[in-house]
């Protein structure tokens, strides 16, 4: 078969770089997923009650969001590979510290260092102060970029995609372990199913976007993510509800990852190579900020009810309503965008 017109073969070096970058992102995702799944057990081991478990995630996300743009811009100016390697080294050291922690202070410190490491490896840069940025010769965030509709709408989409899905994973982790009384291993196996969906979506999402465009794909994918969260409001106390939970998570994660790819395309497709680190940094910052607000918001809603399962149900309703509201806003805003992949 002949190679499709317009495609370019990757060199061996490019393949190696792609594998390393994808592998590092996989490691970061695994790091996030492992702790999320083990969160109830970790809380019991170090003395954190159910109401304060969200801090384990939030203290990671705050530096990851707050320092992402800074390190992204530093990568543009002084070398992305250098910061990437430093970040990976710091991540490994912080993960080791977290693994041997026996109290809340040490664990939270390790999580903060992990967040900083993620900000380095993203890469990214922080400005969300406009007066200083306008006078700077090499601003962290170019005001013109923030004024681009594609950047604004893409990052808004990323905020809702990650905040609601991170909150959902947090809620379902508590449901599986605190309501159904499954252990961390069983919880990890259950979340392995949507993990497979994520891998599958990562493969075909780009092809769908190339054929249909990022705008309609984003809207439909977000509807799938929110729509498949809605049935989880029915979850009960018996393990038979896993027959609803697992398929809903699988299809919902298909929509989630597809929406992530589409939103990233929208947010970065009209940005030149010189500002590629900055544009990706904005997306990554939105992602990290989403985690800092998604888990605490849904966790706070959950805590409004004395009964854990009832609280989870209310938080899921909020998740669905917020997602559908942003879908409506995005549908109206994205209509005015023009571009090759939009």
N, C-alpha and C positions, 0 to 999 in steps of 0.2 A: 504493500500500500504506500502511496505517496503521502508525504507530510502535508497537512492542511495548509492552504495558502495563508500567509501572514504570520505563521507561528515560527518561533525561533528555538532551535535546540539548545538545551542547557549544557554548559561545560561541566566537567567533573568537579571543578572547584566550586561552581555555582550550586551544584547538587549538594556538595558537602556543607556549604554555608546554609543552604535551605534546611538541611537535616538538623544542623546545630541550632538554628534559630527556632525551628518547630519543636525540637527537643527541649529547649529551654522554656518555651511557652508551655509545653506539656508538663514540665517539672513544676512550674509556678501554679498551674491549674491543679495538679495532683496535691501540691502542698496545701492549697486552699481547701480542696475537697476532703482530704484526710482529716484535717482539724475540724471541719464542719461536721463531719460524720461522728467524730469522737467527742464532740463538744460536751454532751451531758456527762460522759465518763470523766473527761478532763476536769469539769467543774467540781465533781464530787471528790476527785483526787487532790485538788489544790485548795478546796474550801470555798468555791464560788457557788452561790445559790442560783436557782433558775432565773431569777430576775436580772442577775448581773452577767449572765453568760454572753450576752451580746457584746460586752466590752472586749472579749477576746478577739472578736472579729473587727470591732470598730477601731481599737488601738493599732491594728495593722493597717486599716484602710486610710486612716487620717494622714500619716506620713506618705503613704503610697500616692494619695491624691495631692497633698499639699506640696510635695517635692518633685512630682513627676515632670511638670513643665520645666522646672529649673534644670534638672539633670538632662532632659531632652535637648534643651538649647545648648547646654555645655557639651553634649555629644556632637551637636552640629558644629560647634566652634573648635573643639579640642580633640575630637576623635570618638566616634561612637563605639568602636571596638574596645578602646581602653576602658570606658565607663561600663560597658557590657561585662567585661571580664571582672572588673572590680565588684560590680553588683552581684555577679554569680558567686564570687568568693565570700562576700558579706552574707549572702543568703545562706550559704552552706554553714558558716560559723553561727549565724543566728538560729538556724534550725537545730544545730547541735545544742545550743544553749537552751532552747525551748524544750528539747527532748529530755534534758537532765533537770529541768526545773521542778522544784518541790513545793513552791508557794506562788501565790498570785503575782507578787512583785517581779520575780524573775521571769515568769512566763510572759507577762505583759511587756516587759522590757525587750524580751526576745522577739515578740510579735512586732513591736515598734521598729526594731532593726530590720526585720524581714520586710516591713513596709517600705523602709528606705531603700533596701536592696532592689525591691520591685520597681521603685521609682527610677533607679539607675538603669535597670535592664530594659525598661519599656521601649525606647528612652523617651524623655519628656522635658518640659520646662514650665515654670509658673510665673504668671504676671499678676485670671478671672477678674494693678494700680495704673489707670489709664494716663494720668498726667505725667508720671515718670516715664512711662513707655513711649510717649510721644517725643520726649526730649532725648531719649537714649539713642546712641549711634547704632547699637546692636540690640534692639529691644527683645525681651523674652517672647512677647506676643505682638506681632504686627497688627495694628488696629485695622488695617485693610483686610486682613484675613478674617478677623472676628466679624467684620461687616458683611462677609460673603454669606448669602442665604444658605448655600449648600453646607457650609461649615456649621452654621447655627442649627439648622434642622437635623443634620446628622448627629451632632452632639446631644441635642435634646432627645433624640431617639435612643442613643446609647444610655443616657441617664435612666430612662424608664425601663429599657430592656434589662439592664443589669441590676437596678435597684429592686425591681419586683421579683426577678428570678433568684437573686441572692436571698431575699426575704423568704421566698417560697422554700428554698432548700433548707434554710434555718428552721422554718416552721415544720417541714416534713421530717427533719431530723428529730425534733422534739416529739413529734407525733409517733414516729416509729419506735423510739426508745422509751419515752415516758408514758405513752398511752398504750401502745401494743406490747411493750416490754420486751422488744428485741434488743440484742446486744449490738456493739459497734461492728462486729464482723458481718452479721446479717444485714445491718444497715448499709454497710459498704457494698455488699452484693446487690442489694436492691437498687442502690444508686448507680451500680455498674450498668444497668439496663439503659437509663437515659444517657449514660456515658457513651454507649454504643451509638445511640441516636445522634449525639454530638459529632462523633467521628464521621458518621454517614452524611450528616448535613454539611459538614465542612468540605466534603468531596463534591456534592452536587450543587451546593448553593451558588458557587461562582458560575456554573453553566447556566443555571436558571436566570441569574441576573444578566448574563450576556445576551440571553434570548429575549427576556421580558422587560428588562430594565430594573434598576434598583428601587425606584419609587413604588411601583405596584407590589414588588416582591416584599419590600419592607412592611407595607401596610398589611398584606395578607399574612405574613409570618408573625407579626405582632398580634394579629387577631387569633392565630393558632395558639400562640403562647398564652394569651389571656383566656381564650375560650376553653383550653384544656385545663386551666386552673380552676374554672368554675365548678366542674363536677366534684372536685375535692372538698367542696363545702359540705357534701353529704357524708363524709367519712365518719365511721363509728368506732366503737371500742373493740370489735372483733377482728381477728386476723384475716378473715375472709374479705375484708375491705381492700386487701392488697390487690385483689383482682381488678379493682377500679384504679387504685393508686399507680400501679406499675405501668399499665398502658397509657394512662393520662400523662405521667411523667415522660414516657418515651416520645409520644407525639408532641407534647409541649416543648420538649428539648429540641426536636426537629425544627419547630418554629423559632425557638430561641436562638439557636446558632445561625439559622438562615437570616434572621433579623439582624444579628450582630454583623454578619458579612455585608448585608445590604446597607446598613447604617454607616459602616466604615467606608464603603465605596462612595457614598454620598458625601461624607465629611472630608474625603481626601482626594477625590477624583479631579478636582479643578485646582490643585495645588502643585506648584513646580517642585523639581527635585531639591532645589536649594533650601526649601522650607519643609521638606518631607518629614524630618524629625520633629519639627514643631507641630505639624498637622497631626501626626500620629500621637504626639504627646498630648494634644488637646483631647483626642479620642480616649487615650489611656487615662488621662486625668478625670474625664467624665465617668469612665468606668469605675475608677477608685472612689470618686465622690459618691457614686451610686451605691456602693457597698456601705459607705459611712451613713447614708440616710435610709437605705432600704431596710436593712436589718433592724436598726433602732426604731424606725417608724412602725413596722409591722410587729416588732416585739412589744412596743408600748401599747399598741392596739390589743394585742393578745393579753397583756397584763390587766386590761380593763375588766376582764371577767375572772372571777375566782376559780371557776372550773377551767382546767387547761384546755380540754377539747373544745369547749364553747368559745374560749378565747381564740383558738386557732381558726375556728369557723369564721368568726368576725374579721380576723386579720385577712383571711382569704377573700372575703367579700370586698374589703378595701383594696386588696391587690388587683382584683378583676376590674373594679370600677375605675381605679387610677389608670390602668393599662388601656381600657376602652376610651377613656377621656382623652388621653394623649394620642391614641390612634385617630380620633376625630380631628384633633388639632393638626396632626401631621398630614392627614389627607388633604386638608385645606391648604396648608402651607407648601406642600411639595408640588402642588399643581403648577406653581409658577417657576419651578426650576427647569433649566435646560442644560443639556450636556450629553456627551456621547453614550455614557452608560446610565443615564437617568431617565 
